Amino acid sequence: MSKGLGTTVGRSSRRRVLRLAGGGITMAALGAGLTGCEDELATGGEGSTPPPRSASPVDGKAPEDGRAPEPLWTKSTSAQTYGDNDELVAVDGVVIASGDPLAAFDGATGEERWSLPGGAVPGAPLLLGDGTLYLESGTYDGSVAGYVPGSGKEAWRSRLGKEYRQPRPVAVDAEQVYVIAEILEADGSSHTNVIAALNSGTGKVAWKEQRDLGTQQNGVHAAVRGRYLVYTDFKNNLTVRDTATGKQVWTQKTTKTSYGPFVVHQDLVIVPQGQRLQAFALSDGSEKWSVRAEEFTTFREPTLLEDVLYIADSGRTLWAVEPGTGKKIWQSTALKDAGGQVPRQFVKVGGTLYGATDLDKQGGVHAFDAKGGGLRWTFNDKSGDYHAWLVATDGKRVFALHGKKLHALPA
């Protein structure tokens, strides 16, 4: 199982500023992407309708529409997240949040199953592939490690080489782990970086290609589809490379700086760029379809679930779109009517779509009817923590991470 990462636009907020600061990016790199104020203006204010009151679940099931469930369990964690969707994962009966120590909790009971000091770099992705959890080493020793998610036992380790620093996994498929690392100069400085593929069986370097001068190793989101490795970065680049050789297939500038996930579907890469949601052919970068939001609104991050693309815009409209054609399946203004926050990450269980919001006030985890986008309920722990909400699911429960609190909700 591989986890695709990628692109978004028109988003910064306090979470993104924290992520950039944590990754060593200068404020100049924020550019035109700072739109936290726009996000807050587009969402509910003091006079908005409060979220529904919580009610206890019956027999471990979510209650009826309009009443948010009480958590099955809540645990304090060592989470050190910056809001990226891949910092919380649920796999092999456990749920894991990026932090130090890296800890896995039993999905059913919330009991800690294992803990790994120095296991992950805060903010770095937790990449799942072929039954392995791949991590940038939290000990900063230049290695990339793979672990068995259910037990925390190390299963794989690779080092790119002494001439490279801080290799960070950005994508994984059945055969290779793709990393980006700084190229060290003789004086210990670094001005360039390399993208490389490591064999997921042996750890040997399959290929490595130096990226253009001026590109950065931070801020890269990537996905793999067959022979194509797709990634975006803070420099407005959308790039596709051949997974067998590392050679660049094509690259082009996006109209907006890319901060988060994009979607790859069959032979398309789908990228939100401000007011437009665009799909490009993986083979040559030609545009295949485009969807436009209302004036003065911007698209957030897309999520592909069961061949439906879900995405919200800053005007608090939720969209369900056919990823192959861009045809609208439905639009919902339920959040606009309720004054709720805009979701920017989704998971789906049965007929319910769960969306996690960037900001906390009147946000949290929204539950929607997946067939039409109606708002069923909103869960919020009322902690007031400024961190973004994150969600993951094991198909039985929905896990909601907010700051250092991890909640398990009945699905």
PALOLO-574754 format. One record per atom (N, C-alpha, C, O): residue in one letter; x, y, z. Coordinates in steps of 0.1 Angstrom, whole numbers, plus 2048, in hexadecimal, padded with zeros to 3 digits. Layout:
N
AXYZ/...
***
This chain:
411
M8097F4800/M800800800/M80980C800/M81180E809/S8078157F6/S80F8217F6/S80682D7F9/S7FA82C7F7/K80C8377FD/K804843802/K80984E7F9/K8148537FA/G8008547F1/G80385F7E9/G80386C7F0/G7FA86F7F8/L80C8757ED/L80D8827F3/L80D88C7E8/L8108897DC/G80C8997EB/G80C8A27E0/G80A8B17E2/G8128B77E9/T7FF8B77DC/T7FF8C57DA/T7F28CC7DF/T7E78C67DF/T7F48D87E4/T7E88E17E6/T7EC8EF7E5/T7F88F27E3/V7E38F87E5/V7E69067E3/V7DE90E7EC/V7D49097F3/G7E191C7ED/G7D99257F4/G7D7922803/G7CD924809/R7E191B809/R7E0917817/R7ED91A81E/R7F8916819/S7EC92082A/S7F8921833/S7F391F841/S7F5914847/S7ED929847/S7E8929855/S7F392685F/S7FF92585B/R7F092686B/R7FA924876/R801917874/R80D916877/R7FA90D870/R8008FF86F/R80B8FF864/R8168FA867/R808906859/R81290684E/R81E90E852/R82990A84F/V81C919859/V82792185D/V830919867/V83C919866/L82A911870/L832909879/L8398FE871/L8458FB875/R8338F9867/R83A8EE85F/R8468F4858/R8518ED858/L8448FF852/L85090684B/L85B909854/L867907851/A85790F860/A861912869/A86990686E/A875906870/G8618FB871/G8678EF876/G8708E886B/G87A8E186F/G86D8EB85E/G8758E5854/G8818ED850/G8888EA847/G8838F9856/G88E901853/G88C90A847/G89590F841/I87F90C842/I87C914837/I87B92383B/I875925845/T88192C833/T88093A837/T87293F834/T86B93982C/M86F94A83A/M862950838/M86095582A/M855956825/A86B958823/A86A95C815/A86495180C/A85E954802/A866944811/A861939809/A852938809/A84C931801/L84C93F812/L83D93F813/L836945807/L82C941803/G83C950802/G8379577F7/G82895A7F7/G82395E801/A8229577EC/A81495B7EA/A80B9507F1/A7FF9517F0/G8119467F6/G80993B7FC/G80393E809/G7FB93680E/L806949810/L80194C81D/L7F295181C/L7F095C818/T7E994881F/T7DB94C81E/T7D394882B/T7C794682A/G7DA947836/G7D3944842/G7C894D846/G7BE94984B/C7CA95A843/C7C0964846/C7B496183D/C7A8962842/E7B695E830/E7AB95B827/E7A394F82D/E79794F82C/D7AA945831/D7A3939836/D79A93D842/D78F938843/E79F94584B/E797948857/E78B951853/E78195085A/L78D95A849/L782962845/L77795A83F/L76B95D83F/A77B94F838/A772947830/A76A93D839/A761937834/T76E93C846/T76893384F/T76093A859/T760947859/G759933862/G75093986B/G756942876/G76294087A/G74F94C87A/G754956884/G74D954891/G747949894/E74C95F899/E74695E8A6/E73795A8A6/E7329548AF/G73095F89B/G72295D89B/G71E950894/G71294E892/S727947891/S72493B88A/S71D931893/S71F93189F/T71692788D/T70F91D895/T71A91389B/T72290E894/P7199108A8/P7239078AE/P7218F98A9/P7168F68A5/P72B8F18AA/P72A8E38A6/P7208DB8AF/P71E8DF8BA/P71A8D08AA/P7118C98B2/P7188C38BF/P7248C18BF/R7108C28CA/R7158BC8D6/R7188AD8D4/R7118A78CC/S7228A88DC/S72689A8DB/S71B8928E2/S7158968EB/A71B8858DD/A71287B8E3/A71986E8E3/A72286B8DA/S7178668ED/S71E8598EE/S71A8508E3/S70E84F8E0/P7238488DD/P71F83E8D3/P7178338DA/P7198308E6/V70F82C8D2/V7088218D6/V70E8148D0/V70F8138C4/D71280B8D9/D7187FE8D4/D7248018CB/D7267F98C1/G72C80B8CE/G73880E8C6/G7358138B8/G73E8148B0/K7298188B5/K72581D8A8/K72382C8A9/K71F8328B4/A72583389E/A72384289E/A7148458A0/A70C83D89B/P71184F8A8/P7038528AA/P6FC85889D/P70385A893/E6F085C89F/E6E8861893/E6EE86F88F/E6F6875896/D6E9873883/D6EE88087E/D6EC88B888/D6E288B88F/G6F5895888/G6F48A1890/G6FA89F89E/G6FB8A98A5/R6FE8938A1/R7048918AF/R71288A8AD/R71287F8A9/A71C8928B1/A72A88C8B0/A72C8818BA/A7278838C5/P7338778B7/P73586C8C1/P7408708CB/P7488788C8/E73F86A8D7/E74A86B8E0/E7558618DC/E7528578D6/P7628648DE/P76D85C8DA/P76C84E8E1/P76784D8ED/L7708448DA/L7718368E0/L77C8368EA/L77C8308F4/W78783E8E7/W7928408F0/W79A84D8EC/W7998518E0/T7A18528F5/T7A985E8F2/T7B685C8FA/T7B7858905/K7C185F8F2/K7CF85D8F8/K7D78698F6/K7D68708EB/S7E086D8FF/S7EA8778FD/S7F68708F6/S7FA8658F9/T7FB8778EC/T8068728E4/T81287B8E4/T8128868EA/S81D8768DE/S82987E8DC/S8298858CF/S83388A8CA/A81D8868C9/A81C88B8BB/A8238998B9/A8218A28C2/Q82A89A8AF/Q8318A78AB/Q82D8A889C/Q8368A6893/T8228AD899/T81D8AD88B/T81C8BC886/T81C8C588E/Y81C8BD879/Y81B8CB873/Y80F8CB86A/Y80D8D5862/G8078C186A/G7FA8C2863/G7FA8BA856/G7EF8BB84F/D8058B4851/D8048AD845/D7FC8A0846/D7FD89A851/N7F589C83C/N7EC89083D/N7F3883840/N7EC87A845/D80088283E/D80787583F/D80E87584D/D81786D84E/E80A87D856/E81087C864/E80887486D/E80B873879/L7FD86E869/L7F4865871/L7F085A868/L7EA85C85D/V7F384D86C/V7F0842864/V7EA83786C/V7ED836878/A7E182F867/A7DB82486D/A7DD817865/A7D9817859/V7E480D86A/V7E8802863/V7EA7F686C/V7EF7F8877/D7E87EA868/D7EB7DE870/D7E67DF87E/D7ED7DA888/G7DA7E4880/G7D47E588E/G7D97F0897/G7D57F08A2/V7E27F8892/V7E780389A/V7E5810893/V7E3811887/V7E681B89B/V7E6829896/V7F283089B/V7F682F8A6/I7F9837892/I80683C894/I80684B890/I80284E885/A80B854899/A80C862896/A81B866897/A8228618A0/S81F86E88E/S82D87388D/S83187A89A/S82988289F/G83C8768A0/G84087C8AD/G84D8758B2/G85286C8AC/D8528798BD/D85E8748C3/D85B8728D2/D85A87D8D9/P85A8668D7/P85C85A8D0/P8508578C7/P84585B8C9/L85384F8BC/L84884B8B3/L8418408BA/L8478368BE/A8338418BC/A82C8388C3/A8208328BB/A81A83A8B4/A81D8268BD/A81281F8B6/A80881B8C1/A80B8158CB/F7FB81E8BF/F7F081B8C8/F7E78118C2/F7E48118B6/D7E28078CA/D7D97FE8C6/D7CC8058C1/D7C680C8C9/G7C78028B5/G7BC8098B0/G7AF8068B8/G7A780F8B9/A7AE7FA8BD/A7A27F78C5/A7A17FC8D3/A7978018D8/T7AD7FC8DA/T7AD7FF8E8/T7B480C8EB/T7B28128F6/G7BD8118E2/G7C581D8E5/G7D281A8ED/G7D98238F0/E7D480D8F1/E7E080A8F8/E7EC80B8EF/E7EC8078E4/E7F780F8F5/E8048118EE/E8098038EA/E80B7FA8F3/R80C8018DD/R8117F48D9/R8207F48D8/R8277EA8DB/W8267FF8D3/W8358008D3/W83880F8D2/W8308178CF/S8458128D6/S84A81F8D6/S85881F8D1/S8608168D4/L85C8298C9/L8698298C2/L86F8378C4/L86C8408BC/P8788398CE/P87F8468D0/P8878498C3/P88E8418BE/G8868558BF/G88E85A8B3/G88A8538A7/G89185289D/G87D84E8A6/G87984689B/G87684E88F/G877849883/A87185B890/A86D863885/A870871887/A871876893/V87387887C/V87588687D/V86888D87D/V85F88B874/P865896887/P85889D887/P8558A487A/P85D8AB875/G8498A2875/G8458A8869/G8488A085D/G8428A2852/A85189685E/A85488D852/A849883850/A842880859/P84787F843/P83C876840/P83D868846/P849863848/L83286284A/L83285484E/L82D84C841/L82184C83E/L83784683A/L83384082D/L83183182E/L83A82A834/L82682C829/L82381E82A/L82481881C/L81F81D812/G82B80C81B/G82D80580F/G8307F7811/G83A7F4818/D8287EE80B/D82B7E080B/D82D7DB81A/D8367D381C/G8247DF823/G8257DA830/G8307E0839/G8327DB844/T8367EB834/T8417F183C/T83E80083D/T839807835/L842805849/L84181384C/L84F81984A/L858816852/Y851822840/Y85E82883D/Y85F836844/Y85683E843/L86B83984A/L86D845851/L87A84B84F/L88484484D/E87B85884F/E88885F850/E88D85D85E/E88585F867/S899859860/S89F85686D/S89E862876/S8A386C873/G898860882/G89886B88C/G8A586D893/G8A687789A/T8AF865890/T8BC867896/T8C586F88D/T8D1871890/Y8C0873881/Y8C787B878/Y8D5875874/Y8DF87C873/D8D5868872/D8E286186E/D8E285F85F/D8EB85785A/G8DA865857/G8DB863849/G8D4857843/G8D6853838/S8CC85084B/S8C6844847/S8B7845846/S8B184E84B/V8B183C83E/V8A383A83D/V8A082C842/V8A682383E/A89582B84A/A89281E850/A88481A84E/A87B82284B/G88280D84E/G87580784C/G8727FE858/G87A7F785D/Y8657FF85D/Y8617F8869/Y8547F0866/Y84C7F485D/V8527E586D/V8457DE86D/V83B7E6875/V83D7E7881/P8307EB86F/P8287F4876/P8217EE883/P8207F588D/G81E7E1883/G8177DB88E/G8207D989A/G81B7D88A5/S82D7D7898/S8367D48A3/S8417DF8A5/S8467DF8B0/G8437E789C/G84E7F189D/G85C7EC89B/G8667F389D/K85D7DF897/K86A7DA894/K8707DF887/K8697E087D/E87D7E2888/E8847E687B/E8857DB871/E8897D0875/A8817DE865/A8817D485A/A88B7D784F/A88E7CF846/W88F7E484E/W8977E8843/W89E7F5846/W8997FE84D/R8AA7F7841/R8B1804843/R8BA806837/R8C07FD831/S8BB813833/S8C4816827/S8CA82482A/S8C582C830/R8D6825824/R8DE832825/R8E1836817/R8E782E80F/L8DE842814/L8E0847806/L8EF84A803/L8F38487F8/G8F784D80D/G90585080C/G90985C814/G901864818/K91785C817/K91C866820/K91B87481A/K91B87E821/E91A87580D/E91A882806/E90C888806/E90A893801/Y90288280D/Y8F588780D/Y8F088881C/Y8F5881825/R8E789181E/R8E389482C/R8D389482C/R8CD899823/Q8CE88F837/Q8C088F83A/Q8B788982F/Q8AE89082A/P8BA87D82B/P8B1877820/P8A3875826/P8A186F831/R89987A81F/R88B87A824/R88287281A/R88287680E/P87C86881E/P873860815/P867869811/P86187081A/V864869804/V858871800/V84E8687F9/V84286D7F8/A85185C7F5/A8488537EE/A84D8457EE/A8598437F0/V84483B7ED/V84882D7ED/V83F8267E4/V8338297E3/D84481B7DD/D83C8127D5/D8408047D9/D8478027E3/A83C7FA7D2/A83F7EC7D5/A84D7E97D4/A8527DF7DA/E8557F07CD/E8637ED7CB/E86D7F77D0/E8797F37D3/Q86A8047D1/Q87380E7D5/Q86E8187DF/Q86281A7E0/V87881E7E6/V8758297EF/V87C8357E9/V8888357E6/Y8748407E7/Y87A84C7E1/Y87D8577EB/Y87485A7F4/V88985C7EB/V88D8657F5/V8938727EF/V8988717E3/I89387D7F6/I89A8897F2/I8A488C7FD/I8A088C809/A8B08907F9/A8BA893803/A8C389F7FF/A8C48A17F3/E8C98A6808/E8D28B0805/E8E08AB800/E8E48A0805/I8E68B17F7/I8F38AE7F2/I8FD8B77FA/I8FD8C37F9/L9068B0801/L9108B7809/L91C8BC801/L9218B57F9/E9208C9804/E92C8CF7FE/E9378CC808/E9368C6813/A9438CF803/A9508CC80B/A94F8D3819/A9558CE822/D9498DF819/D9498E6826/D93D8E382E/D93B8E9839/G9368D982B/G92A8D4833/G91D8DC82F/G9138D8835/S91E8E5826/S9128EC822/S90B8E4817/S9108DA812/S8FF8E9813/S8F78E2809/S8EF8EC801/S8E88F5807/H8F08EC7F4/H8E98F57EB/H8E08ED7E1/H8D88F47DA/T8E28E07E0/T8DA8D87D7/T8D58CC7DE/T8D98C97E9/N8CC8C57D7/N8C78B97DD/N8C58AE7D2/N8C58B17C6/V8C38A27D7/V8C28977CD/V8B588F7D0/V8B188E7DC/I8AF8897C6/I8A48807C8/I8A98727C4/I8B08717B9/A8A68687CC/A8AB85B7C9/A8A18507CC/A8978537D3/A8A38457C7/A89B8397C9/A8A382E7D0/A8AE82B7CB/L89E8297DB/L8A581E7E3/L89D8117E1/L8908127E2/N8A38077DE/N89C7FA7DD/N8967F67EA/N89E7F57F4/S8897F37EA/S8837F07F7/S8867E27FC/S8827DF808/G88D7DA7F4/G8917CD7F9/G89F7CD7FF/G8A27C8809/T8A87D37F7/T8B67D37FB/T8BB7E0801/T8C57E0808/G8B47EB7FF/G8B97F8804/G8C37FF7FB/G8C780A7FD/K8C77F87F0/K8D17FE7E7/K8CB8097DE/K8BF8097DC/V8D48127DB/V8CF81E7D3/V8CD8197C4/V8D68147BE/A8C081B7C0/A8BD8177B2/A8C18227A8/A8C681F79D/W8BE82E7AC/W8C38397A4/W8C28467AC/W8BC8467B7/K8C98507A8/K8C985D7AE/K8CB8687A4/K8D386779B/E8C38737A5/E8C487E79C/E8C488B7A3/E8BC88D7AC/Q8CE8947A0/Q8CF8A17A6/Q8C38A97A1/Q8C18AA795/R8BD8B07AA/R8B28BA7A6/R8B88C77A3/R8C48CA7A6/D8B08D079D/D8B58DD798/D8BA8E57A4/D8B48E47AF/L8C38EE7A1/L8C88F87AB/L8BC9017AF/L8B59067A6/G8BB9037BC/G8B090B7C1/G8A49037C6/G89C9097CD/T8A38F67C2/T8998EE7C8/T89C8EB7D7/T8A88EC7DA/Q8928E77DE/Q8958E47EC/Q8908D67F0/Q8888D07E9/Q8978D07FA/Q8938C37FE/Q8878C3807/Q8818B8809/N8848CE80D/N8778CF815/N86C8D380C/N86D8D8801/G8608D0811/G8548D480A/G8508CC7FE/G8488D07F6/V8568C07FD/V8538B77F1/V8488AD7F5/V8498A7800/H83E8AC7EC/H8348A27EE/H8348997E1/H83689F7D6/A83288C7E3/A8348837D7/A82A8787D7/A8248757E2/A8288727CC/A8208667CA/A82685E7BF/A82D8637B6/V8238517BF/V8288487B4/V81C8417AE/V81383D7B4/R81D8407A0/R813839799/R81A83278D/R81E838784/G81B82578F/G82281D784/G830822782/G83982278B/R833826776/R84182A772/R843839775/R84E83E772/Y83984077B/Y83B84E77E/Y83C85278C/Y83484D795/L84685A790/L84786079D/L84486E79B/L84A876793/V83A8737A2/V8358817A1/V8378887AE/V8358837B9/Y83C8957AD/Y83E89C7B9/Y83D8AB7B6/Y83E8B07AB/T83A8B37C1/T8398C17C1/T8428C77CC/T8468BF7D4/D8448D47CB/D84D8DA7D5/D8498E97D7/D8408EE7D0/F8508EF7E0/F84E8FD7E4/F8519077D8/F84D9137D9/K8589027CE/K85C90B7C3/K85290A7B7/K85690E7AC/N8469067BA/N83C9067B0/N83F8FC7A5/N83A8FE799/N8468F17A8/N8498E779D/N8408DB79F/N83E8D67AA/L83B8D6794/L8358C9793/L83D8C1789/L83F8C477D/T8438B678F/T84D8AE788/T84989F787/T84489A791/V84C89977C/V84A88B77A/V857884776/V85D88976C/R85B87977D/R867872779/R864863777/R85A85E77B/D86C85D76F/D86B84F76C/D870847779/D87B84977D/T86883E77E/T86C83778A/T87782D788/T87E829791/A87982877B/A88481F778/A891825777/A89B81F77B/T892831772/T89F83876F/T8A1845777/T8AC849779/G89684B77C/G897858783/G898864779/G89786F77D/K89886176C/K89886C762/K88B874762/K88086E764/Q88C881760/Q881889760/Q879887754/Q87E888749/V86C885756/V86388374A/V85E891746/V85E89473A/W85989974F/W8558A674C/W8548AE75A/W8538A8764/T8558BB758/T8538C4764/T84C8D175F/T84E8D5754/Q8448D7767/Q83E8E4764/Q83B8EB771/Q83A8E677C/K83A8F876F/K83790177A/K82890077D/K81F901774/T82490078A/T81690178E/T814910790/T81D918792/T807914790/T804922791/T8049267A0/T8049327A3/K80491D7A9/K8059207B7/K80F9187BE/K81290D7B9/T81491C7C9/T81E9147D1/T8169087D7/T80B90A7DC/S81D8FD7D7/S8168F17DB/S81A8ED7E9/S8268EC7EC/Y8108EB7F2/Y8138E9800/Y80F8DB805/Y8138D8810/G8078D47FE/G8028C8804/G7FE8BD7FA/G8048BD7EF/P7F58B47FD/P7F38A87F5/P7EC8AC7E7/P7E48B57E7/F7EF8A47DD/F7E88A47D1/F7E38967CE/F7E488D7D7/V7DD8937C3/V7D78867C0/V7DC8817B3/V7DD8887A9/V7E08747B3/V7E386D7A7/V7D88627A5/V7D685A7AD/H7D2862799/H7C7859795/H7CA854787/H7CA85B77E/Q7CC847786/Q7CF84077A/Q7DA848772/Q7E5847777/D7D784E767/D7E185575F/D7E2864761/D7E786B759/L7DC86876D/L7DB87776F/L7E187B77C/L7E1873786/V7E688777D/V7EA88D78A/V7E189978B/V7E08A2782/I7DA89B796/I7D08A5799/I7D58AE7A3/I7D78AA7AF/V7D68BB7A0/V7DC8C57A8/V7D38D17AA/V7CF8D77A1/P7D08D57B7/P7C98E17B9/P7D38ED7B8/P7DE8ED7BE/Q7CE8F77B1/Q7D69037AF/Q7CE90F7B0/Q7C99157A6/G7CC9137BD/G7C391F7BF/G7B591C7BC/G7AF9137C1/Q7AF9247B3/Q7A19237AF/Q79F9177A6/Q7939137A3/R7A99117A1/R7A8906797/R7AD8F979C/R7B68F97A4/L7A68EE799/L7AA8E179B/L7AD8DB78E/L7A48DA785/Q7BA8D778B/Q7BE8D377E/Q7C38C477E/Q7CA8C0787/A7C18BD773/A7C68B0771/A7CF8B0765/A7CC8B575A/F7DB8AA767/F7E58A975C/F7E989A759/F7E8892762/A7EC89874D/A7F088A749/A7FE88774F/A80788F74E/L7FF87B755/L80C87775B/L816876750/L822878752/S812872744/S81C86F739/S82387C734/S82F87B730/D81C887733/D82289372C/D81E8A0732/D8238AA72E/G8168A073D/G8128AD744/G8078B573D/G8048C0741/S8018AF733/S7F68B772C/S7EA8B7735/S7E78AE73C/E7E38C3734/E7D78C473D/E7CB8BC737/E7C98BC72B/K7C58B4740/K7BA8AC73B/K7AC8B1740/K7A28AF738/W7AB8B774B/W79F8BE74F/W7A28C875A/W7AD8C8760/S7988D175C/S79A8DC766/S78C8DF76C/S7838E0764/V78C8E2779/V7808E6780/V7838F3787/V78E8F578C/R77A8FC786/R77C90A78C/R77290C798/R76690A796/A7779117A3/A76F9147AE/A7699227AC/A76D9297A3/E7619277B5/E75B9347B4/E76693E7B6/E77193C7BB/E76394A7B1/E76D9557B2/E7719587C1/E7689587CA/F77D95B7C3/F78395E7D0/F7839517DA/F7869537E6/T7819457D4/T7839397DD/T78E9317D7/T7919317CB/T7949297DF/T79F9217DB/T79D9127E0/T7979107EA/F7A29097D8/F7A08FB7DB/F7AB8F77E6/F7B68FC7E6/R7A78EE7EF/R7B08E97F9/R7B68DC7F4/R7B78DA7E7/E7BA8D37FD/E7C18C67F8/E7B68BC7F4/E7AB8BB7FA/P7B98B47E9/P7AF8AA7E5/P7B389D7EC/P7BE89A7F0/T7A98947ED/T7AB8867F2/T7A387D7E8/T7978807E5/L7A98727E4/L7A38687DB/L79F85C7E4/L7A88567E9/L7928597E4/L78D84E7EC/L7838467E3/L77984C7DF/E78683A7E1/E77D8317DA/E7798377CC/E76D8387C9/D78383C7C5/D7818427B8/D77884F7B8/D7728527AD/V7778567C3/V7718637C3/V77A86C7C9/V78186A7D4/L77C8787C3/L7848837C8/L77C88C7D1/L7728927CC/Y78088E7DD/Y7798977E6/Y7828A37E9/Y78E8A27EB/I77D8AF7E8/I7848BB7EA/I77B8C67EF/I7708C77EB/A7808CE7F8/A7798DA7FD/A77F8E77F8/A78B8E77F4/D7788F17F7/D77E8FE7F3/D77C9087FF/D775905809/S7839137FE/S78391D809/S77692480B/S77492A815/G76D922802/G75F927803/G75691E80B/G74A92080C/R75C913810/R755909818/R74B900810/R7418FC815/T74F8FE803/T7478F57FB/T74F8E87FA/T75B8E87F8/L7488DD7FC/L74F8D07FB/L74B8CA7ED/L73F8CA7E9/W7558C47E6/W7538BF7D9/W7568B07D9/W75F8AB7DF/A74E8A87D1/A75189B7CD/A75289B7BE/A74989F7B7/V75E8967B9/V7618977AA/V76688A7A5/V76C8827AC/E762887798/E76787B791/E77687E78E/E778888786/P780877793/P78E87A790/P792879782/P79B88077D/G78C87077A/G79086E76C/G78B879763/G79187B759/T780880767/T77A88A75D/T779898763/T7788A175C/G779899770/G7778A6777/G7688A9778/G7658B477D/K75F8A0774/K7518A2775/K74D8A2784/K75089978C/K7458AC787/K7408AD795/K7358A3798/K72C8A1790/I73789B7A3/I72D8927A7/I7238997B0/I7178977AE/W7288A07BA/W71F8A97C2/W7278B47C8/W7348B47C9/Q7208BE7CC/Q7268C97D4/Q71D8CB7E1/Q7118CA7E0/S7238CE7EC/S71C8D07F8/S7208DE7FF/S72C8E1800/T7168E5803/T7198F280A/T7158F0819/T7138FA820/A7148E481E/A7108E182B/A7198E9835/A7158EE840/L7268E9833/L7308F083C/L72D8FF83C/L72E906846/K72A904830/K72791382F/K71B916837/K71A92083E/D71190D836/D70591083E/D70790F84D/D700916855/A710906851/A71290385F/A71D90C865/A71F90D871/G72591385C/G73091C861/G73B914866/G74391886E/G73E908860/G7488FF865/G75590285D/G756909853/Q7608FD863/Q76E8FE85C/Q76F8F5850/Q7678EB84F/V7788F9848/V77A8F183B/V7838E583D/V78E8E7843/P77F8D9839/P7878CD83B/P7928CD830/P7908D2825/R79E8C7833/R7A98C682A/R7AF8B882A/R7BA8B7824/Q7A98AF830/Q7AD8A182F/Q7A1898832/Q79989B83A/F7A088D82A/F79488582B/F79787682C/F7A1871827/V78E86F833/V78E860833/V77F85C832/V777864835/K77D85082D/K76F84B82B/K76E83E831/K77683582F/V76283C838/V75F82E83D/V75082C83A/V74783483F/G74D822832/G73F82082F/G73982C827/G73F83081E/G72E83182C/G72883C825/G72B84982B/G724853828/T73584A834/T73885783B/T74685B836/T750854837/L747868833/L75486F830/L75887783B/L750880840/Y764875840/Y76987D84C/Y774887847/Y77D883840/G77289484B/G77B89E847/G7828A5852/G77B8A985C/A78F8A6852/A7968AD85D/A79A8BB859/A79D8BE84D/T7988C5862/T79A8D385F/T7A88D8863/T7AF8D286B/D7AB8E385C/D7B88E985F/D7B88F186C/D7C28F0874/L7AE8F986E/L7AD90187A/L7A38FB883/L79A8F387F/D7A48FE890/D79C8F789A/D78E8FD89D/D7858F589F/K78D90A89E/K7819108A2/K77590C899/K77590F88D/Q76B90589E/Q760900897/Q7648F788C/Q75D8F5882/G7708F188E/G7758E6885/G7768D988D/G76F8D7896/G77F8D1888/G7828C488E/G7808BA884/G7878BB879/V7788B0886/V7758A587C/V7668A6879/V75E8A4881/H7648A986C/H7568AA867/H75289C861/H75B89685B/A746898864/A74188B85E/A73688F853/A72D896857/F73888B847/F72F88E83C/F729882836/F72E877837/D71D883831/D717879829/D71F87881C/D71F882814/A72586D819/A72D86B80D/A72686C800/A72C86E7F6/K71986A800/K71186A7F4/K70C8787F0/K70987A7E4/G70C8817F9/G70788F7F5/G70E89A7FC/G70C8A67F9/G717897806/G71E8A180D/G7178A8819/G71C8B281E/G70C8A281D/G7058A8829/G70D8A7835/G71489C837/L70D8B183E/L7158B184A/L70D8A9855/L7028AD859/R71389E85A/R70D896864/R71089B872/R70789D87B/W71D89D875/W7218A2882/W72F8A7881/W7368A5877/T7348AE88C/T7418B388D/T7478AF89B/T7408B28A5/F7528A989B/F7598A58A8/F7648AF8AA/F76C8B28A1/N7658B58B7/N76F8BD8BB/N7728BB8C9/N7698B98D1/D77F8B98CD/D7838B68DB/D7838C38E4/D7858C28F0/K7808CF8DE/K77F8DB8E6/K78B8DF8ED/K78B8E68F7/S7978DA8E9/S7A38DD8EF/S7A88EB8EB/S7B08F18F2/G7A48F08DF/G7A98FC8DA/G7B78FC8D5/G7BD9068D2/D7BD8F08D4/D7CB8EF8CF/D7CB8F48C0/D7C28F28B8/Y7D68FB8BD/Y7D79028B0/Y7DB8F88A5/Y7DB8FC899/H7E08EC8A8/H7E48E389E/H7D88DF895/H7CD8DE899/A7DC8DB889/A7D28D687F/A7CD8C8884/A7D48C188B/W7C18C5880/W7BC8B7882/W7C08AE877/W7C28B286C/L7C38A187B/L7C6897872/L7BD88B874/L7B988887F/V7BA884869/V7B287886A/V7B886C863/V7BF86E859/A7B5860868/A7B9853862/A7AE849866/A7A684C86F/T7AD83E85F/T7A3834862/T7A982685F/T7B1824857/D7A481D867/D7A780F865/D79B807860/D79B7FB85F/G79180F85C/G784809856/G77A806861/G76E80485E/K77E80686E/K775804879/K773810882/K769813887/R77E818882/R77E82488B/R78582F883/R78C82D879/V78283B887/V788847881/V79184D88C/V78C850897/F79E84F889/F7A7854893/F7A9863890/F7AC867884/A7A886C89A/A7A987A898/A7B487F8A1/A7B487D8AD/L7BE88589B/L7C988A8A3/L7C889A8A3/L7C78A0899/H7C989F8AF/H7C98AE8B1/H7D38B28BB/H7D18AF8C7/G7DE8B88B7/G7E98BB8C0/G7EF8AE8C5/G7F48A68BD/K7EE8AC8D2/K7F489F8D8/K7E98968DD/K7EB88C8E4/K7DC8998D9/K7D18908DC/K7CD8888D0/K7CA88D8C6/L7CC87A8D3/L7C88718C8/L7BB86B8CD/L7BA8658D7/H7B186D8C4/H7A38678C7/H79F85C8BE/H7A385D8B2/A7998528C3/A7938488BA/A78484A8BA/A77D8498C4/L77E84C8AE/L77084E8AD/L7698428A6/L77083C89D/P75D83E8AA/P7578338A3/P753837895/P74E842892/A75682E88B/A75383187D/A74582C879/A74182D86E/
***
